[in-house]
Amino acid sequence: MASHLDARAHHGRWQLRIEDLDPPREARGASAAIVDTLVRLGFAHDGQIVYQSTRDAAYRAAFERLTAMGLVYPCACTRREVADSMLRSGREQPRSTELVYPGTCRNGMPAGREARAWRVRVDATPIAWRDRRAGESIERLDESVGDFVLRRADGLWAYQLAVVVDDAWQGVTDVVRGADLRDSTARQVYLQRLLGLPTPRYLHLPVVVDAEGNKLSKQTGAAPIDPRRGVQALNAALGFLGLGGIAAVDPAGFWPEAIARWARSHWMDA
């Protein structure tokens, strides 16, 4: 909702992208259900829907470009091995949930091991970027995440690479998303700079959580939105954004006032 309101209040385009990068984990019909729910709730997207599952050639081209720059290498480490390396080194886990890769395979994989992933090299250069709400952030990727994965051995592309390529291709100027993705931003800015791509403006917003503090998601068993109760669901989201409720009988009557409220709110000034 926030991204839609922000695009409309700025008289911009709101583009819909289905990030279906992991087919083995995708529930049958999930993408169609997402699109149907958005339509029934009155979210009108501009242009064609982009499905990341169809964008393999674009991601491969960016990957090969980084490889030609000498920045990509194969890695044999499992997640457990990375965690064990952190424990042995005595390093503290950073505030994010990411494990810091210690560079085990940076200069070559151990004998007899096969690649499980391909990583991009990072260095100690601080990555500075600005959030419209929280201001400037500075992060050293070598300290916060280390060399990070671009592609898995099964051929699946990492989210970080895919969104950077697609944001540039779609001409995205503003990214409005949940604060749970804030820790991904420095990696995306790093890739944008390596690939010579523009950096969008970013706005990260609080996410809705359950009683235990977990983000609402299918992994935690959160109930999906019922499109038949569209205005109720829309008002719940609008209220969470601090913009009150709207006495509309259907989504068509909800959106004009919701956009006007966003345009007058502190979110618009961010």
C-alpha positions in Angstrom: 0.0 0.0 0.0 2.7 2.5 0.9 4.5 2.1 -2.4 1.2 2.5 -4.3 0.3 5.6 -2.4 3.7 7.1 -2.8 3.8 6.5 -6.6 0.3 8.0 -7.1 0.8 10.9 -4.8 4.0 11.8 -6.8 2.0 11.3 -10.1 4.4 8.5 -10.9 4.0 4.9 -12.2 3.4 1.9 -9.9 5.0 -1.2 -11.4 4.2 -4.8 -10.5 7.0 -7.4 -10.4 6.5 -11.0 -9.3 9.8 -12.1 -7.7 9.4 -15.8 -8.4 13.1 -16.7 -8.3 12.7 -20.0 -6.5 10.4 -22.2 -8.5 10.9 -25.3 -6.3 9.5 -23.4 -3.3 6.7 -21.7 -5.1 3.2 -22.9 -4.4 1.1 -23.7 -7.4 -1.0 -20.8 -8.4 0.6 -18.4 -5.9 1.6 -15.7 -8.5 -1.9 -15.7 -10.1 -3.5 -15.4 -6.6 -1.3 -12.4 -5.7 -2.2 -10.6 -8.9 -5.9 -11.4 -8.5 -5.9 -10.1 -4.9 -4.2 -6.9 -5.9 -6.7 -6.3 -8.7 -9.7 -7.0 -6.4 -8.3 -4.6 -3.8 -8.0 -1.8 -6.4 -4.2 -1.8 -6.9 -3.9 -0.6 -10.5 -0.4 -1.3 -11.9 1.2 0.5 -14.8 2.6 -1.4 -17.8 3.2 -5.2 -18.1 3.7 -7.4 -15.0 7.4 -8.5 -14.9 8.0 -12.1 -13.8 11.6 -12.6 -12.6 11.4 -16.3 -13.7 11.5 -15.0 -17.3 14.6 -12.8 -16.8 17.4 -15.4 -16.7 19.3 -13.9 -19.6 19.4 -10.4 -18.0 20.7 -11.8 -14.7 23.2 -14.0 -16.5 24.6 -11.0 -18.5 25.1 -9.0 -15.3 26.7 -12.0 -13.6 29.1 -12.5 -16.5 30.0 -8.9 -16.5 31.0 -9.1 -12.9 32.9 -12.3 -13.5 34.9 -10.6 -16.3 35.8 -7.9 -13.8 37.4 -10.6 -11.6 34.8 -10.1 -8.9 33.0 -13.5 -8.8 34.3 -16.8 -7.5 32.9 -20.2 -6.7 32.4 -21.2 -3.1 32.0 -24.7 -1.6 31.0 -23.6 2.0 27.7 -24.7 3.6 25.8 -22.3 5.8 26.8 -24.5 8.8 30.5 -24.1 7.8 30.1 -20.3 7.7 28.5 -20.3 11.1 31.2 -22.5 12.5 33.9 -20.2 11.1 32.3 -17.3 12.9 32.3 -19.2 16.2 35.9 -20.2 15.8 36.9 -16.6 15.0 35.2 -15.2 18.0 33.5 -12.5 15.9 30.2 -11.2 17.1 27.1 -11.7 15.0 26.1 -8.3 13.5 22.7 -6.8 14.1 21.3 -8.4 10.9 20.5 -12.0 10.6 23.1 -12.5 7.9 26.1 -14.7 8.6 29.4 -12.9 7.8 31.2 -14.9 5.2 34.9 -15.3 6.3 36.3 -15.6 2.8 37.2 -19.3 3.0 37.1 -19.9 -0.8 38.2 -16.4 -1.9 41.6 -17.8 -3.1 40.3 -21.1 -4.3 38.1 -23.9 -3.0 39.5 -26.8 -0.9 40.6 -29.8 -2.9 37.8 -32.3 -3.7 35.0 -29.8 -3.1 32.4 -28.6 -5.6 30.9 -25.2 -5.8 27.6 -24.6 -3.9 27.4 -21.0 -4.9 29.1 -18.1 -6.6 30.0 -15.0 -4.5 30.9 -11.4 -5.4 34.0 -9.9 -3.7 33.6 -6.9 -1.4 36.1 -4.7 0.2 36.5 -2.2 3.0 35.0 0.8 1.1 32.1 2.2 3.1 28.8 2.1 1.3 26.7 5.2 2.0 23.1 5.5 1.0 20.1 7.6 2.2 16.7 6.5 3.4 14.0 9.1 2.9 12.8 8.5 6.5 15.8 7.5 8.5 18.5 9.5 6.8 22.0 8.4 5.8 23.4 5.0 6.5 27.0 3.9 6.1 28.0 0.2 6.0 31.1 -1.7 5.4 30.1 -4.9 3.6 33.3 -6.7 4.6 32.3 -6.4 8.2 28.5 -6.8 7.9 28.1 -9.7 5.4 31.4 -10.4 3.6 31.4 -11.7 0.0 27.8 -12.4 -0.7 26.0 -14.9 -3.0 24.9 -14.0 -6.5 24.0 -17.5 -7.7 23.4 -20.9 -6.3 24.8 -24.1 -7.7 21.3 -25.2 -8.7 21.2 -22.1 -11.1 18.9 -20.0 -9.0 19.8 -16.3 -8.9 20.1 -14.3 -5.7 17.5 -11.7 -4.8 20.2 -9.0 -4.5 21.4 -9.4 -8.1 17.9 -9.8 -9.6 16.3 -6.7 -8.1 19.3 -4.5 -9.0 19.1 -5.6 -12.7 15.3 -5.3 -12.8 15.1 -1.9 -11.0 17.4 -0.4 -13.6 15.7 -2.1 -16.5 12.2 -0.9 -15.3 13.5 2.6 -14.7 12.6 2.5 -11.0 13.3 5.9 -9.3 11.8 5.1 -5.9 11.8 1.9 -3.8 9.2 1.9 -1.0 9.4 -1.3 1.1 9.5 -2.9 4.5 12.2 -2.2 7.0 13.0 -6.0 7.0 14.8 -5.3 3.7 16.8 -2.4 4.9 19.8 -4.6 5.5 19.8 -5.6 1.8 20.2 -2.0 0.6 24.0 -1.6 0.9 24.6 -4.8 -1.1 22.2 -3.5 -3.8 23.9 -0.1 -3.9 27.3 -1.9 -4.2 26.1 -3.9 -7.2 24.5 -0.9 -8.8 27.9 0.9 -8.6 29.8 -2.1 -10.0 27.4 -2.4 -12.9 27.1 1.3 -13.5 23.4 1.4 -12.8 21.5 4.3 -11.1 20.6 4.1 -7.4 16.9 4.7 -6.7 15.7 6.7 -3.7 14.7 4.4 -0.8 12.0 4.5 1.9 11.8 1.7 4.4 8.7 1.4 6.6 7.9 -0.6 9.7 6.3 -4.0 9.0 3.3 -5.5 10.7 4.2 -8.1 13.3 2.4 -10.7 15.4 2.3 -11.0 19.2 5.7 -12.6 19.2 7.3 -9.8 17.1 7.5 -11.9 13.9 6.7 -10.3 10.6 3.4 -11.5 9.2 4.1 -14.1 6.6 3.2 -17.6 5.4 6.2 -19.0 7.3 4.7 -17.9 10.6 1.2 -19.0 9.6 -0.4 -15.6 9.2 -3.8 -15.6 7.5 -3.9 -14.2 4.0 -6.0 -11.2 3.1 -9.6 -11.9 2.2 -10.4 -9.8 -0.9 -14.1 -10.1 -0.1 -13.4 -7.9 2.9 -11.4 -5.4 0.8 -12.1 -2.1 2.4 -11.6 -3.6 5.9 -8.2 -4.9 4.9 -7.2 -1.6 3.2 -8.3 0.4 6.2 -6.2 -1.8 8.5 -3.1 -1.1 6.4 -3.9 2.6 6.2 -4.4 2.8 10.0 -1.0 1.0 10.5 0.6 3.8 8.4 -1.0 6.3 10.8 -3.4 7.7 8.2 -6.7 6.7 9.9 -9.6 5.0 8.2 -11.9 5.8 5.3 -15.7 5.3 5.2 -15.7 3.7 1.7 -18.0 1.0 0.5 -15.6 -0.5 -2.0 -11.9 -0.2 -3.0 -12.7 2.3 -5.8 -14.1 4.7 -3.2 -11.1 4.1 -0.9 -8.1 5.0 -3.0 -8.7 8.7 -4.0 -8.9 9.8 -0.3 -6.1 7.5 0.7 -3.8 9.0 -1.9 -4.8 12.5 -0.8 -4.0 11.6 2.8 -0.5 10.3 1.9 0.2 13.4 -0.1 -0.5 15.5 3.0 1.4 13.2 5.4 4.9 13.2 6.8 5.6 10.2 4.5 5.4 12.5 1.5 7.9 14.9 3.0 10.4 12.2 3.6 
